[in-house]
Structure formats: C-alpha cells, structure tokens
Amino acid sequence: MNRKEYSFLDKMNIQTRSIVVNQTDKIRNEEYILDNGNVVKIFSVAEKGLSRSRNKLLEKSTGDICIIGDDDVEYLSGYLEIINRAYEKYQDADIIVFQFTHDKNKETRVRYKNDKRYYLWNISKVASVEITFKRKSIIDAGINFNNEIGLGTEFPSGEENAFLADALRAGLKIYYIPKTICYAVEEHKVKNNSDLENYLVTKGAAYYCIYKKFFSLYALAFICLKKKNLLSGISIFQAMKYMKKGKQEYRRKMNVS
C-alpha cells in the first residue's frame, strides 16, 4: 500500500497491537494509536511488491500468532476469540485458515461446512486475509513469501497459496475453520480477453510455484472447473497454452532450465 495518513486503520476494527508496511518514497518508522488504544507500528519502505511487504512484516513481527491483513479489510466483532479458540482446539496447527466475506450480512466464501485439514490439492482458493499462523513455526521452517509473485510483480497473484504450499512441503500442518473473521471488498473481476490472458498467465506462474512437477495436472483441473463460466469463451487448449506461458515466463525469470 502507499498511504500518507493512517485513519483508515481505525475502520479496520483491529483489536491487538499491529504492524503495517507502507510502500512509499519516504523511508521512516512511525507509531499510530488506534481509537481503542492499541499501537500500530508503521514501517515505510521504498521497496515494492506485496510479497516483500509480507516478508518485512514477518521479520518485524513479535506475536505468537500472526494474522495477515490488508488495508481493505474490516475485522468482525469477536474475531480474536474465534482465532484463539481454534488454536486451543488444534494445538498441533502451525497455520489456521478462516474465512472472509464480501457481504457483512451473510457468508460468501464457505468452502467446507466442517473443520478440515488443508493439503496441496485444496489450497489454491485460500485468500491471504484468511490466513493466520504461529510465527515460530514459520521462522523455524524458513518459510517466506515468494518475492517474484504477488501484487507489484510481473505475476500479480498467488503468493499466499505458494506460501501455504511451501509450508506443507516443510511438514507444517494447516487447518481450515469455517468461521468468518473479516469483511473485505470484492476482488477484481476479469472483464475482457486481454484480462483473461493476463489472468491465466499469472495463474500459470502461481500454479507452477504451488504444484511444481504436478503443474499440468492441476492446471488442467483448474481450467475444466472454470470452463462453464470464466473460461467459456476460449478452448481448453488455449487456456492451457496461456497457463504454460506463465510457467515458462516464471522459469525464465528465475533462470530455471
């Protein structure tokens, strides 16, 4: 984000001490006192990219349990109790994924009715603002966000899913709890063929980071799942071509032969 003032933080209903990384041209450290008295530490940095911000937050964080936020989020009443109860229930959890909603009056992102373990095959729909984690687990495993994907990069999405995939490969345990902790505005929708190509190229790069040698299998499954709606205007072959282009462009950027 690039903010010059911080009153938006009061609207987020944050109930704990927090850290914000502000990507701007003025490097400085500040503190903002919320209306409820909680202190927000703000680190303004010159570097760009959402993953870089998240890695900086991970570096500066001190809490036992971390909650990933965004500047368009509003936390719902009782969210801390929901999170604390979940970690009490699943004491072996390293990461717990909750839900957000696009509508304050109803649930809009219920994926499963009951608590569930997350594995590689079902992490692709998780949004960053649904993720909480034990800081020690992430630090000890050496996990961070991939700086080459996510907003502010050539491939502007998928960094949270790649983060979860790396955690799973490191042996960490991820749980899903069907409880909503925050409200967030609805994400950008694909509007035209140019958007669609860019969307699939980005998705291809992210799917390669997430699934590695199983890229083709999961890419095809994704295309088939979206064929009736989002991808109804193009063939499966063309959609796969775009996703493979994303994979190839990412590998070339990372000098992977």
Secondary structure, DSSP 4 states (H G I P E B T S, - for coil): ---S--THHHHTT--S-EEEEEESSS-EEEEEE-TTS-EEEEEEES---HHHHHHHHHHH---SEEE---TTEEEPTTHHHHHHHHHHH-TT-SEEEEEEESBTTB-S----SS-EEE-GGG-TT--GGGEEEEHHHHHHHT----TTSSTTSSS-S-HHHHHHHHHHHTT--EEEEEEEEEEEPPPPPP-SHHHHHHHHHHHHHHHHHHHGGGHHHHHHHHHHHHTTTTTTTS-HHHHHHHHHHHHHHHHHHTT--
